[in-house]
Amino acid sequence: MQVPILDLKPAYEELRGELDAAYRRVMESGWVLLGKELESFEQEYAASVGVKHCVGVANGLEALQLVLMAKGIGRGDEVIVPSHGYIATWLAVTHAGARPVPCEPDPRTYNLDPERIAELVTSRTRAILPIHLYGLAADMTAINAVAARFGLFVLEDAAQAHGAMCGDRQAGALGHAAGISFYPSKNLGALADAGAVTTGDDALADRIRHLRNYGSKVRYQHEHIGLNSRLSELQAAFLRAKLPRLAEWNARRTTLARRYEEQLAGVGDLVLPAAPAGFAPVWHLYVVRTKQRTALQQHLSAHGVGTQIHYPVPPHLTPAYVGAGWRHGEFPLAEQFAGEVLSLPIGPHHRAEQIDYVCTTIREFFRRA
Ligand SMILES: *Cc1c(COP(=O)(O)O)cnc(C)c1O
């Protein structure tokens, strides 16, 4: 049996009618940027998240960067980011001109540890930028409390968490603003790069509408130093076709995550992902941890099971940040997890038998090890 980590074709097969109609609608309208499809998608997505504004932009990285720019967070400022996570979050801070200040994760959830934030706050700290990693919302109640204590802005990186809940609120509506990615592999994915900012703040949403379009509201009148960061009509139309399916597709992921949990609990030294009470993750990734990661990955690959590592090198040790002067051993949890995490196949179009086969293959590996 072959179990690919990701296959986008079945999503098209399931939604062929809607996606083809979306394509035709845009082609026949003759309008390709900043039009009715985007406006409608922004309203529909904001409503689905339970937040006042959604502003479509070109990708998730720029969504985060635009929020920092709009808040005037830049040179001389510090932003607290997760030491364990994707480099895009750090890059957004760096592109805005500010300095990322890494904070170690809670080893149970892999998300920013709220207990460790206060000790990192300096007179230059302006914002906290938690990631809802792997589809599990960060502990936003605790993070918002620290932010309120120090007067900091809270920007969620909700790129992996479309539909994830923390208490009775959804990722994207848990801080002052959120950056969202609709990269094709995300739970809600476009068919090319796309992203959005969500926020309840009128002034912030308005400023991002300018900043995504050359800092201009009226053509050729430029009030701000903006970017070109637009979500195209075609991608907005595809996202509108897929949004009504998101809840069901997330539910399918959850069913498969339970299947993994039932069959992998107590196997070898595997550490399975936690879903703390009060949180409903959307299983963007199903990430296990083991000291035997390399051998397990090879064994799975030899048996037709695709896996990935999210992420093999923590941002502070990448060549990109070598100039910033961080050393090996400085963020031990991030470094440990980078050496141990392994993402197993999970998606709305994986079948239960495929997950069972992955589990059997893993159990066989540990029996022999
Ligand atoms: C995908 C992702 C991003 C970047 O989104 P793009 O649309 O690829 O720019 C940022 N942060 C996290 C956590 C992501 O998973």
The ligand as an SDF file (V2000), in Angstrom:
LIG
                    3D

 15 15  0  0  0  0  0  0  0  0999 V2000
    2.6520   28.1260    5.9780 C   0  0  0  0  0  0  0  0  0  0  0  0
    3.0710   28.9180    7.1490 C   0  0  0  0  0  0  0  0  0  0  0  0
    3.4280   30.2710    7.0530 C   0  0  0  0  0  0  0  0  0  0  0  0
    3.6450   30.9900    5.7480 C   0  0  0  0  0  0  0  0  0  0  0  0
    2.6010   30.9930    4.9090 O   0  0  0  0  0  0  0  0  0  0  0  0
    2.8660   31.2340    3.3450 P   0  0  0  0  0  0  0  0  0  0  0  0
    1.5080   31.4290    2.8080 O   0  0  0  0  0  0  0  0  0  0  0  0
    3.5650   30.0200    2.8280 O   0  0  0  0  0  0  0  0  0  0  0  0
    3.7070   32.4630    3.2290 O   0  0  0  0  0  0  0  0  0  0  0  0
    3.6890   30.9770    8.2040 C   0  0  0  0  0  0  0  0  0  0  0  0
    3.6510   30.3860    9.4070 N   0  0  0  0  0  0  0  0  0  0  0  0
    3.3450   29.0780    9.5540 C   0  0  0  0  0  0  0  0  0  0  0  0
    3.2990   28.5030   10.9170 C   0  0  0  0  0  0  0  0  0  0  0  0
    3.0670   28.3020    8.4290 C   0  0  0  0  0  0  0  0  0  0  0  0
    2.7760   27.0020    8.5840 O   0  0  0  0  0  0  0  0  0  0  0  0
  1  2  1  0
  2  3  1  0
  2 14  2  0
  3  4  1  0
  3 10  2  0
  4  5  1  0
  5  6  1  0
  6  7  2  0
  6  8  1  0
  6  9  1  0
 10 11  1  0
 11 12  2  0
 12 13  1  0
 12 14  1  0
 14 15  1  0
M  END
$$$$
